[in-house]
Amino acid sequence: MAGTAPRTLVRSPSRIAELPASHLDKALTIIGVLETDGEVHVHGSVLGRINADRLVVGSGGYVEGDVVARDVKIGGRFNGRIFAFNVTLDKTADVTGRIFHHFVTVERGARIDGRMPWRPLNFFESFDQLPETQP
Amino acid sequence: MTMFTRNDKPEANGAAVTPARDKVEVPPPPPPAPTVIEPKRPQSAPVISSVLASTSSSSTLTTGAPRVSVISKALKITGQLESTEDIQIDGEVDGDVRGQSVKVGASAKVKGAVYGDEIEVAGTVDGKIEAKKVILTSTAHMSGDVIHQDITIHSGAYIDGHCKPDFGKSETKKLVSVKPAVVQ
């Protein structure tokens, strides 16, 4: 798992628009690495790494591991690290770990246990390898 | 008397409060801790609808009636998938897939075993298939054994492997015995 280096967060918007979103229902459990240039909706659970353009974790969803994406929206449980330009935490979010962000929105009611370091734009633009920080 | 007012009093009145406290002695009931937020969790509908509203591209995937997981063609998964419901694979999966009804779309590539009740293959599967009902459509490319009870092979389908009508016999016994071992 550690071998797969995440791609840069900057992708051409025209290419992304054509890609259909993946939808992981609440009955689905995935253990492993998810990689896409498009969108992923998680309503089930994912244990592992997610590289995507946009990640949405639904209110019943659970993600454990590292996430690298441009946009991240969390309404469920999350445990791990988020590296994302835009991060939105819904009121049902329950996040443990670190959220590396440039823009963050937290709705009242969201539970956050961890740090939320701000990073400049170029941190996300030149994103070839995950920093070895402890979650 | 809440936690907050109890803390305020000693600051305001000083030493006079301590005897009063001894007299009362009855501890205030512990305030219902911050778990009040929990009941909000189950209501998933507003969150999903807002998610769908914000993403116009995915609005076709209505979360209502068809309860199917979709692995779109842009997604590559390395690892195992397990679901008690249906899975539609259009992307790439490098690992085992377990589901109720598994559909491997024409653009899909699966490298690993596929287990299910009903499996429909229109794409590429490199590994074995174990299912009660197997359908290989004309665009299917199947390399590996197929263990089935009921199989449909359309003209044009590619198969490189054995087809055994053993599902529900010796092979499934193995599957059943494996599952409780994992639970223990």
Boltz contact constraints between the chains, C-beta under 6 A:
constraints:
  - contact:
      token1: [A, 19]
      token2: [B, 74]
      max_distance: 6.0
  - contact:
      token1: [A, 20]
      token2: [B, 72]
      max_distance: 6.0
  - contact:
      token1: [A, 21]
      token2: [B, 58]
      max_distance: 6.0
  - contact:
      token1: [A, 22]
      token2: [B, 70]
      max_distance: 6.0
  - contact:
      token1: [A, 22]
      token2: [B, 71]
      max_distance: 6.0
  - contact:
      token1: [A, 22]
      token2: [B, 72]
      max_distance: 6.0
  - contact:
      token1: [A, 22]
      token2: [B, 75]
      max_distance: 6.0
  - contact:
      token1: [A, 23]
      token2: [B, 61]
      max_distance: 6.0
  - contact:
      token1: [A, 23]
      token2: [B, 70]
      max_distance: 6.0
  - contact:
      token1: [A, 24]
      token2: [B, 69]
      max_distance: 6.0
  - contact:
      token1: [A, 25]
      token2: [B, 67]
      max_distance: 6.0
  - contact:
      token1: [A, 25]
      token2: [B, 69]
      max_distance: 6.0
  - contact:
      token1: [A, 27]
      token2: [B, 83]
      max_distance: 6.0
  - contact:
      token1: [A, 27]
      token2: [B, 84]
      max_distance: 6.0
  - contact:
      token1: [A, 27]
      token2: [B, 85]
      max_distance: 6.0
  - contact:
      token1: [A, 28]
      token2: [B, 69]
      max_distance: 6.0
  - contact:
      token1: [A, 28]
      token2: [B, 83]
      max_distance: 6.0
  - contact:
      token1: [A, 29]
      token2: [B, 82]
      max_distance: 6.0
  - contact:
      token1: [A, 30]
      token2: [B, 81]
      max_distance: 6.0
  - contact:
      token1: [A, 31]
      token2: [B, 79]
      max_distance: 6.0
  - contact:
      token1: [A, 31]
      token2: [B, 80]
      max_distance: 6.0
  - contact:
      token1: [A, 32]
      token2: [B, 77]
      max_distance: 6.0
  - contact:
      token1: [A, 32]
      token2: [B, 78]
      max_distance: 6.0
  - contact:
      token1: [A, 32]
      token2: [B, 79]
      max_distance: 6.0
  - contact:
      token1: [A, 32]
      token2: [B, 95]
      max_distance: 6.0
  - contact:
      token1: [A, 33]
      token2: [B, 78]
      max_distance: 6.0
  - contact:
      token1: [A, 34]
      token2: [B, 77]
      max_distance: 6.0
  - contact:
      token1: [A, 35]
      token2: [B, 76]
      max_distance: 6.0
  - contact:
      token1: [A, 36]
      token2: [B, 74]
      max_distance: 6.0
  - contact:
      token1: [A, 36]
      token2: [B, 75]
      max_distance: 6.0
  - contact:
      token1: [A, 37]
      token2: [B, 74]
      max_distance: 6.0
  - contact:
      token1: [A, 38]
      token2: [B, 74]
      max_distance: 6.0
  - contact:
      token1: [A, 48]
      token2: [B, 79]
      max_distance: 6.0
  - contact:
      token1: [A, 56]
      token2: [B, 51]
      max_distance: 6.0
  - contact:
      token1: [A, 58]
      token2: [B, 48]
      max_distance: 6.0
  - contact:
      token1: [A, 59]
      token2: [B, 44]
      max_distance: 6.0
  - contact:
      token1: [A, 59]
      token2: [B, 47]
      max_distance: 6.0
  - contact:
      token1: [A, 60]
      token2: [B, 44]
      max_distance: 6.0
  - contact:
      token1: [A, 75]
      token2: [B, 47]
      max_distance: 6.0
  - contact:
      token1: [A, 90]
      token2: [B, 47]
      max_distance: 6.0
  - contact:
      token1: [A, 92]
      token2: [B, 40]
      max_distance: 6.0
  - contact:
      token1: [A, 92]
      token2: [B, 41]
      max_distance: 6.0
  - contact:
      token1: [A, 109]
      token2: [B, 37]
      max_distance: 6.0
